[in-house]
């Protein structure tokens, strides 16, 4: 019986030791520099941007140590590419229109102590099209890669 309980306890333990959380906040999307839709309505496009980037940050937050919390606010967004208007409005991706974010964030440990806090952090990838694109075509690939680079190269170093 003890062996069965031990096996069940082992199976119920999380596979990931790290499990941080993230809370993402946004301004009104109309206030951002470039979150213009191509061939869909503005409201649905804004919801899609919010959902995709939030979901991506939630996945990244799983790498944080258990109990750590990241609060991030998007102060400015400029998506990769530029919308060209015509018979059908489309977002055209060219090297001159690189993805940019300006964010504010606060990272706290499991006790609620502040580990890192910054405002006005400017993220940009001016050579986004020169890098190898790995994986399938997914929505907002370049923006997600920019957030991943910041998260792994900067934020994770602050967790100790």
PyMOL CGO cylinders between C-alpha atoms (Angstrom):
from pymol import cmd
from pymol.cgo import CYLINDER

trace = [
    CYLINDER, 0.00, 0.00, 0.00, 2.85, 2.40, 0.88, 0.3, 1, 1, 1, 1, 1, 1,
    CYLINDER, 2.85, 2.40, 0.88, 4.46, 1.65, -2.47, 0.3, 1, 1, 1, 1, 1, 1,
    CYLINDER, 4.46, 1.65, -2.47, 1.23, 2.47, -4.30, 0.3, 1, 1, 1, 1, 1, 1,
    CYLINDER, 1.23, 2.47, -4.30, 0.91, 5.78, -2.42, 0.3, 1, 1, 1, 1, 1, 1,
    CYLINDER, 0.91, 5.78, -2.42, 4.54, 6.62, -3.20, 0.3, 1, 1, 1, 1, 1, 1,
    CYLINDER, 4.54, 6.62, -3.20, 4.03, 5.88, -6.90, 0.3, 1, 1, 1, 1, 1, 1,
    CYLINDER, 4.03, 5.88, -6.90, 0.85, 7.99, -7.01, 0.3, 1, 1, 1, 1, 1, 1,
    CYLINDER, 0.85, 7.99, -7.01, 2.62, 10.86, -5.24, 0.3, 1, 1, 1, 1, 1, 1,
    CYLINDER, 2.62, 10.86, -5.24, 5.47, 10.65, -7.75, 0.3, 1, 1, 1, 1, 1, 1,
    CYLINDER, 5.47, 10.65, -7.75, 3.05, 10.68, -10.68, 0.3, 1, 1, 1, 1, 1, 1,
    CYLINDER, 3.05, 10.68, -10.68, 1.20, 13.69, -9.29, 0.3, 1, 1, 1, 1, 1, 1,
    CYLINDER, 1.20, 13.69, -9.29, 4.31, 15.83, -8.84, 0.3, 1, 1, 1, 1, 1, 1,
    CYLINDER, 4.31, 15.83, -8.84, 4.75, 18.43, -11.56, 0.3, 1, 1, 1, 1, 1, 1,
    CYLINDER, 4.75, 18.43, -11.56, 7.10, 17.55, -14.37, 0.3, 1, 1, 1, 1, 1, 1,
    CYLINDER, 7.10, 17.55, -14.37, 8.46, 21.09, -14.39, 0.3, 1, 1, 1, 1, 1, 1,
    CYLINDER, 8.46, 21.09, -14.39, 10.25, 22.39, -11.33, 0.3, 1, 1, 1, 1, 1, 1,
    CYLINDER, 10.25, 22.39, -11.33, 9.95, 25.90, -12.70, 0.3, 1, 1, 1, 1, 1, 1,
    CYLINDER, 9.95, 25.90, -12.70, 6.52, 27.41, -12.92, 0.3, 1, 1, 1, 1, 1, 1,
    CYLINDER, 6.52, 27.41, -12.92, 6.34, 31.17, -12.80, 0.3, 1, 1, 1, 1, 1, 1,
    CYLINDER, 6.34, 31.17, -12.80, 3.34, 33.32, -13.62, 0.3, 1, 1, 1, 1, 1, 1,
    CYLINDER, 3.34, 33.32, -13.62, 2.81, 36.33, -15.84, 0.3, 1, 1, 1, 1, 1, 1,
    CYLINDER, 2.81, 36.33, -15.84, 0.26, 39.14, -15.84, 0.3, 1, 1, 1, 1, 1, 1,
    CYLINDER, 0.26, 39.14, -15.84, 0.10, 41.15, -19.06, 0.3, 1, 1, 1, 1, 1, 1,
    CYLINDER, 0.10, 41.15, -19.06, -1.55, 44.57, -19.35, 0.3, 1, 1, 1, 1, 1, 1,
    CYLINDER, -1.55, 44.57, -19.35, -2.18, 46.68, -22.42, 0.3, 1, 1, 1, 1, 1, 1,
    CYLINDER, -2.18, 46.68, -22.42, -3.12, 50.21, -23.40, 0.3, 1, 1, 1, 1, 1, 1,
    CYLINDER, -3.12, 50.21, -23.40, -6.00, 50.82, -25.76, 0.3, 1, 1, 1, 1, 1, 1,
    CYLINDER, -6.00, 50.82, -25.76, -4.75, 49.27, -28.99, 0.3, 1, 1, 1, 1, 1, 1,
    CYLINDER, -4.75, 49.27, -28.99, -5.66, 52.40, -30.94, 0.3, 1, 1, 1, 1, 1, 1,
    CYLINDER, -5.66, 52.40, -30.94, -2.91, 54.23, -29.04, 0.3, 1, 1, 1, 1, 1, 1,
    CYLINDER, -2.91, 54.23, -29.04, -0.07, 51.97, -30.21, 0.3, 1, 1, 1, 1, 1, 1,
    CYLINDER, -0.07, 51.97, -30.21, 2.19, 53.01, -33.08, 0.3, 1, 1, 1, 1, 1, 1,
    CYLINDER, 2.19, 53.01, -33.08, 1.39, 50.11, -35.43, 0.3, 1, 1, 1, 1, 1, 1,
    CYLINDER, 1.39, 50.11, -35.43, -1.12, 47.42, -34.61, 0.3, 1, 1, 1, 1, 1, 1,
    CYLINDER, -1.12, 47.42, -34.61, -3.10, 47.97, -37.78, 0.3, 1, 1, 1, 1, 1, 1,
    CYLINDER, -3.10, 47.97, -37.78, -4.85, 44.96, -39.29, 0.3, 1, 1, 1, 1, 1, 1,
    CYLINDER, -4.85, 44.96, -39.29, -4.36, 43.85, -42.84, 0.3, 1, 1, 1, 1, 1, 1,
    CYLINDER, -4.36, 43.85, -42.84, -7.40, 42.00, -44.08, 0.3, 1, 1, 1, 1, 1, 1,
    CYLINDER, -7.40, 42.00, -44.08, -9.51, 41.68, -40.92, 0.3, 1, 1, 1, 1, 1, 1,
    CYLINDER, -9.51, 41.68, -40.92, -11.44, 43.96, -38.63, 0.3, 1, 1, 1, 1, 1, 1,
    CYLINDER, -11.44, 43.96, -38.63, -9.50, 46.10, -36.18, 0.3, 1, 1, 1, 1, 1, 1,
    CYLINDER, -9.50, 46.10, -36.18, -11.21, 44.67, -33.10, 0.3, 1, 1, 1, 1, 1, 1,
    CYLINDER, -11.21, 44.67, -33.10, -10.63, 41.02, -33.97, 0.3, 1, 1, 1, 1, 1, 1,
    CYLINDER, -10.63, 41.02, -33.97, -7.04, 41.72, -34.99, 0.3, 1, 1, 1, 1, 1, 1,
    CYLINDER, -7.04, 41.72, -34.99, -6.32, 43.51, -31.70, 0.3, 1, 1, 1, 1, 1, 1,
    CYLINDER, -6.32, 43.51, -31.70, -7.82, 40.59, -29.76, 0.3, 1, 1, 1, 1, 1, 1,
    CYLINDER, -7.82, 40.59, -29.76, -5.69, 38.17, -31.76, 0.3, 1, 1, 1, 1, 1, 1,
    CYLINDER, -5.69, 38.17, -31.76, -2.49, 40.15, -31.08, 0.3, 1, 1, 1, 1, 1, 1,
    CYLINDER, -2.49, 40.15, -31.08, -3.34, 40.29, -27.37, 0.3, 1, 1, 1, 1, 1, 1,
    CYLINDER, -3.34, 40.29, -27.37, -4.16, 36.58, -27.17, 0.3, 1, 1, 1, 1, 1, 1,
    CYLINDER, -4.16, 36.58, -27.17, -1.11, 35.42, -29.13, 0.3, 1, 1, 1, 1, 1, 1,
    CYLINDER, -1.11, 35.42, -29.13, 1.42, 37.55, -27.24, 0.3, 1, 1, 1, 1, 1, 1,
    CYLINDER, 1.42, 37.55, -27.24, -0.13, 36.82, -23.83, 0.3, 1, 1, 1, 1, 1, 1,
    CYLINDER, -0.13, 36.82, -23.83, -0.12, 33.09, -24.56, 0.3, 1, 1, 1, 1, 1, 1,
    CYLINDER, -0.12, 33.09, -24.56, 3.53, 33.29, -25.65, 0.3, 1, 1, 1, 1, 1, 1,
    CYLINDER, 3.53, 33.29, -25.65, 4.53, 35.15, -22.47, 0.3, 1, 1, 1, 1, 1, 1,
    CYLINDER, 4.53, 35.15, -22.47, 2.66, 32.58, -20.37, 0.3, 1, 1, 1, 1, 1, 1,
    CYLINDER, 2.66, 32.58, -20.37, 4.70, 29.84, -22.03, 0.3, 1, 1, 1, 1, 1, 1,
    CYLINDER, 4.70, 29.84, -22.03, 7.92, 31.75, -21.37, 0.3, 1, 1, 1, 1, 1, 1,
    CYLINDER, 7.92, 31.75, -21.37, 6.92, 32.32, -17.72, 0.3, 1, 1, 1, 1, 1, 1,
    CYLINDER, 6.92, 32.32, -17.72, 6.92, 28.55, -17.19, 0.3, 1, 1, 1, 1, 1, 1,
    CYLINDER, 6.92, 28.55, -17.19, 10.73, 28.83, -17.27, 0.3, 1, 1, 1, 1, 1, 1,
    CYLINDER, 10.73, 28.83, -17.27, 10.75, 31.15, -14.25, 0.3, 1, 1, 1, 1, 1, 1,
    CYLINDER, 10.75, 31.15, -14.25, 11.52, 29.62, -10.85, 0.3, 1, 1, 1, 1, 1, 1,
    CYLINDER, 11.52, 29.62, -10.85, 8.46, 28.40, -8.96, 0.3, 1, 1, 1, 1, 1, 1,
    CYLINDER, 8.46, 28.40, -8.96, 6.50, 31.22, -7.37, 0.3, 1, 1, 1, 1, 1, 1,
    CYLINDER, 6.50, 31.22, -7.37, 8.13, 34.02, -9.39, 0.3, 1, 1, 1, 1, 1, 1,
    CYLINDER, 8.13, 34.02, -9.39, 5.72, 36.48, -10.97, 0.3, 1, 1, 1, 1, 1, 1,
    CYLINDER, 5.72, 36.48, -10.97, 6.25, 38.73, -13.95, 0.3, 1, 1, 1, 1, 1, 1,
    CYLINDER, 6.25, 38.73, -13.95, 3.99, 41.72, -14.47, 0.3, 1, 1, 1, 1, 1, 1,
    CYLINDER, 3.99, 41.72, -14.47, 4.52, 43.23, -17.92, 0.3, 1, 1, 1, 1, 1, 1,
    CYLINDER, 4.52, 43.23, -17.92, 2.86, 46.23, -19.56, 0.3, 1, 1, 1, 1, 1, 1,
    CYLINDER, 2.86, 46.23, -19.56, 3.12, 47.03, -23.25, 0.3, 1, 1, 1, 1, 1, 1,
    CYLINDER, 3.12, 47.03, -23.25, 3.75, 50.78, -23.47, 0.3, 1, 1, 1, 1, 1, 1,
    CYLINDER, 3.75, 50.78, -23.47, 4.31, 50.76, -27.24, 0.3, 1, 1, 1, 1, 1, 1,
    CYLINDER, 4.31, 50.76, -27.24, 3.90, 48.22, -30.04, 0.3, 1, 1, 1, 1, 1, 1,
    CYLINDER, 3.90, 48.22, -30.04, 5.11, 48.41, -33.61, 0.3, 1, 1, 1, 1, 1, 1,
    CYLINDER, 5.11, 48.41, -33.61, 4.54, 45.11, -35.40, 0.3, 1, 1, 1, 1, 1, 1,
    CYLINDER, 4.54, 45.11, -35.40, 6.88, 43.80, -38.08, 0.3, 1, 1, 1, 1, 1, 1,
    CYLINDER, 6.88, 43.80, -38.08, 5.89, 44.99, -41.51, 0.3, 1, 1, 1, 1, 1, 1,
    CYLINDER, 5.89, 44.99, -41.51, 3.58, 47.73, -42.68, 0.3, 1, 1, 1, 1, 1, 1,
    CYLINDER, 3.58, 47.73, -42.68, -0.01, 47.66, -43.88, 0.3, 1, 1, 1, 1, 1, 1,
    CYLINDER, -0.01, 47.66, -43.88, -0.52, 48.55, -47.53, 0.3, 1, 1, 1, 1, 1, 1,
    CYLINDER, -0.52, 48.55, -47.53, -4.02, 49.66, -48.36, 0.3, 1, 1, 1, 1, 1, 1,
    CYLINDER, -4.02, 49.66, -48.36, -5.68, 48.90, -51.67, 0.3, 1, 1, 1, 1, 1, 1,
    CYLINDER, -5.68, 48.90, -51.67, -8.23, 46.45, -53.01, 0.3, 1, 1, 1, 1, 1, 1,
    CYLINDER, -8.23, 46.45, -53.01, -7.19, 44.11, -50.21, 0.3, 1, 1, 1, 1, 1, 1,
    CYLINDER, -7.19, 44.11, -50.21, -5.32, 45.49, -47.23, 0.3, 1, 1, 1, 1, 1, 1,
    CYLINDER, -5.32, 45.49, -47.23, -2.29, 43.37, -46.41, 0.3, 1, 1, 1, 1, 1, 1,
    CYLINDER, -2.29, 43.37, -46.41, 0.66, 43.58, -44.04, 0.3, 1, 1, 1, 1, 1, 1,
    CYLINDER, 0.66, 43.58, -44.04, 3.88, 43.50, -46.06, 0.3, 1, 1, 1, 1, 1, 1,
    CYLINDER, 3.88, 43.50, -46.06, 7.00, 42.39, -44.21, 0.3, 1, 1, 1, 1, 1, 1,
    CYLINDER, 7.00, 42.39, -44.21, 10.19, 44.20, -45.27, 0.3, 1, 1, 1, 1, 1, 1,
    CYLINDER, 10.19, 44.20, -45.27, 13.47, 44.71, -43.40, 0.3, 1, 1, 1, 1, 1, 1,
    CYLINDER, 13.47, 44.71, -43.40, 12.83, 48.42, -42.94, 0.3, 1, 1, 1, 1, 1, 1,
    CYLINDER, 12.83, 48.42, -42.94, 9.72, 47.76, -40.80, 0.3, 1, 1, 1, 1, 1, 1,
    CYLINDER, 9.72, 47.76, -40.80, 11.24, 45.81, -37.92, 0.3, 1, 1, 1, 1, 1, 1,
    CYLINDER, 11.24, 45.81, -37.92, 9.30, 44.77, -34.79, 0.3, 1, 1, 1, 1, 1, 1,
    CYLINDER, 9.30, 44.77, -34.79, 9.57, 47.06, -31.75, 0.3, 1, 1, 1, 1, 1, 1,
    CYLINDER, 9.57, 47.06, -31.75, 8.15, 47.09, -28.26, 0.3, 1, 1, 1, 1, 1, 1,
    CYLINDER, 8.15, 47.09, -28.26, 8.49, 49.40, -25.35, 0.3, 1, 1, 1, 1, 1, 1,
    CYLINDER, 8.49, 49.40, -25.35, 7.64, 47.62, -22.12, 0.3, 1, 1, 1, 1, 1, 1,
    CYLINDER, 7.64, 47.62, -22.12, 7.56, 48.12, -18.38, 0.3, 1, 1, 1, 1, 1, 1,
    CYLINDER, 7.56, 48.12, -18.38, 7.88, 45.13, -16.12, 0.3, 1, 1, 1, 1, 1, 1,
    CYLINDER, 7.88, 45.13, -16.12, 8.30, 43.95, -12.56, 0.3, 1, 1, 1, 1, 1, 1,
    CYLINDER, 8.30, 43.95, -12.56, 9.66, 40.55, -11.57, 0.3, 1, 1, 1, 1, 1, 1,
    CYLINDER, 9.66, 40.55, -11.57, 9.03, 39.30, -8.03, 0.3, 1, 1, 1, 1, 1, 1,
    CYLINDER, 9.03, 39.30, -8.03, 10.12, 36.17, -6.21, 0.3, 1, 1, 1, 1, 1, 1,
    CYLINDER, 10.12, 36.17, -6.21, 7.84, 33.72, -4.39, 0.3, 1, 1, 1, 1, 1, 1,
    CYLINDER, 7.84, 33.72, -4.39, 7.90, 35.95, -1.27, 0.3, 1, 1, 1, 1, 1, 1,
    CYLINDER, 7.90, 35.95, -1.27, 6.77, 38.96, -3.30, 0.3, 1, 1, 1, 1, 1, 1,
    CYLINDER, 6.77, 38.96, -3.30, 10.16, 40.68, -3.11, 0.3, 1, 1, 1, 1, 1, 1,
    CYLINDER, 10.16, 40.68, -3.11, 11.09, 42.69, -6.19, 0.3, 1, 1, 1, 1, 1, 1,
    CYLINDER, 11.09, 42.69, -6.19, 13.93, 41.13, -8.18, 0.3, 1, 1, 1, 1, 1, 1,
    CYLINDER, 13.93, 41.13, -8.18, 13.89, 43.49, -11.15, 0.3, 1, 1, 1, 1, 1, 1,
    CYLINDER, 13.89, 43.49, -11.15, 11.75, 46.41, -12.22, 0.3, 1, 1, 1, 1, 1, 1,
    CYLINDER, 11.75, 46.41, -12.22, 12.18, 48.63, -15.26, 0.3, 1, 1, 1, 1, 1, 1,
    CYLINDER, 12.18, 48.63, -15.26, 10.15, 51.10, -17.25, 0.3, 1, 1, 1, 1, 1, 1,
    CYLINDER, 10.15, 51.10, -17.25, 10.64, 52.21, -20.82, 0.3, 1, 1, 1, 1, 1, 1,
    CYLINDER, 10.64, 52.21, -20.82, 12.57, 49.11, -21.90, 0.3, 1, 1, 1, 1, 1, 1,
    CYLINDER, 12.57, 49.11, -21.90, 12.99, 49.34, -25.66, 0.3, 1, 1, 1, 1, 1, 1,
    CYLINDER, 12.99, 49.34, -25.66, 13.10, 46.07, -27.55, 0.3, 1, 1, 1, 1, 1, 1,
    CYLINDER, 13.10, 46.07, -27.55, 13.75, 45.93, -31.28, 0.3, 1, 1, 1, 1, 1, 1,
    CYLINDER, 13.75, 45.93, -31.28, 15.18, 43.55, -33.83, 0.3, 1, 1, 1, 1, 1, 1,
    CYLINDER, 15.18, 43.55, -33.83, 16.50, 45.52, -36.78, 0.3, 1, 1, 1, 1, 1, 1,
    CYLINDER, 16.50, 45.52, -36.78, 17.93, 42.41, -38.43, 0.3, 1, 1, 1, 1, 1, 1,
    CYLINDER, 17.93, 42.41, -38.43, 14.83, 40.26, -37.92, 0.3, 1, 1, 1, 1, 1, 1,
    CYLINDER, 14.83, 40.26, -37.92, 14.76, 39.12, -41.54, 0.3, 1, 1, 1, 1, 1, 1,
    CYLINDER, 14.76, 39.12, -41.54, 18.47, 38.24, -41.63, 0.3, 1, 1, 1, 1, 1, 1,
    CYLINDER, 18.47, 38.24, -41.63, 18.15, 35.53, -39.00, 0.3, 1, 1, 1, 1, 1, 1,
    CYLINDER, 18.15, 35.53, -39.00, 17.16, 31.95, -39.74, 0.3, 1, 1, 1, 1, 1, 1,
    CYLINDER, 17.16, 31.95, -39.74, 13.45, 31.43, -39.27, 0.3, 1, 1, 1, 1, 1, 1,
    CYLINDER, 13.45, 31.43, -39.27, 12.90, 28.21, -37.34, 0.3, 1, 1, 1, 1, 1, 1,
    CYLINDER, 12.90, 28.21, -37.34, 9.60, 26.36, -37.26, 0.3, 1, 1, 1, 1, 1, 1,
    CYLINDER, 9.60, 26.36, -37.26, 6.29, 26.73, -38.97, 0.3, 1, 1, 1, 1, 1, 1,
    CYLINDER, 6.29, 26.73, -38.97, 4.73, 29.98, -40.01, 0.3, 1, 1, 1, 1, 1, 1,
    CYLINDER, 4.73, 29.98, -40.01, 2.96, 31.13, -36.90, 0.3, 1, 1, 1, 1, 1, 1,
    CYLINDER, 2.96, 31.13, -36.90, 1.19, 34.38, -36.18, 0.3, 1, 1, 1, 1, 1, 1,
    CYLINDER, 1.19, 34.38, -36.18, 3.46, 37.18, -34.97, 0.3, 1, 1, 1, 1, 1, 1,
    CYLINDER, 3.46, 37.18, -34.97, 6.58, 35.04, -35.29, 0.3, 1, 1, 1, 1, 1, 1,
    CYLINDER, 6.58, 35.04, -35.29, 9.01, 37.98, -35.28, 0.3, 1, 1, 1, 1, 1, 1,
    CYLINDER, 9.01, 37.98, -35.28, 7.35, 39.64, -32.29, 0.3, 1, 1, 1, 1, 1, 1,
    CYLINDER, 7.35, 39.64, -32.29, 7.37, 36.39, -30.31, 0.3, 1, 1, 1, 1, 1, 1,
    CYLINDER, 7.37, 36.39, -30.31, 11.03, 35.83, -31.13, 0.3, 1, 1, 1, 1, 1, 1,
    CYLINDER, 11.03, 35.83, -31.13, 11.82, 39.37, -29.95, 0.3, 1, 1, 1, 1, 1, 1,
    CYLINDER, 11.82, 39.37, -29.95, 10.06, 38.70, -26.62, 0.3, 1, 1, 1, 1, 1, 1,
    CYLINDER, 10.06, 38.70, -26.62, 11.78, 35.32, -26.29, 0.3, 1, 1, 1, 1, 1, 1,
    CYLINDER, 11.78, 35.32, -26.29, 15.21, 36.87, -26.86, 0.3, 1, 1, 1, 1, 1, 1,
    CYLINDER, 15.21, 36.87, -26.86, 14.56, 39.54, -24.22, 0.3, 1, 1, 1, 1, 1, 1,
    CYLINDER, 14.56, 39.54, -24.22, 13.19, 36.98, -21.78, 0.3, 1, 1, 1, 1, 1, 1,
    CYLINDER, 13.19, 36.98, -21.78, 16.08, 34.53, -22.16, 0.3, 1, 1, 1, 1, 1, 1,
    CYLINDER, 16.08, 34.53, -22.16, 18.95, 37.00, -22.63, 0.3, 1, 1, 1, 1, 1, 1,
    CYLINDER, 18.95, 37.00, -22.63, 17.95, 39.58, -20.04, 0.3, 1, 1, 1, 1, 1, 1,
    CYLINDER, 17.95, 39.58, -20.04, 15.19, 38.58, -17.66, 0.3, 1, 1, 1, 1, 1, 1,
    CYLINDER, 15.19, 38.58, -17.66, 16.25, 35.00, -16.88, 0.3, 1, 1, 1, 1, 1, 1,
    CYLINDER, 16.25, 35.00, -16.88, 19.70, 36.25, -15.83, 0.3, 1, 1, 1, 1, 1, 1,
    CYLINDER, 19.70, 36.25, -15.83, 18.04, 38.32, -13.12, 0.3, 1, 1, 1, 1, 1, 1,
    CYLINDER, 18.04, 38.32, -13.12, 16.40, 35.30, -11.51, 0.3, 1, 1, 1, 1, 1, 1,
    CYLINDER, 16.40, 35.30, -11.51, 19.75, 34.05, -10.26, 0.3, 1, 1, 1, 1, 1, 1,
]
cmd.load_cgo(trace, "trace")
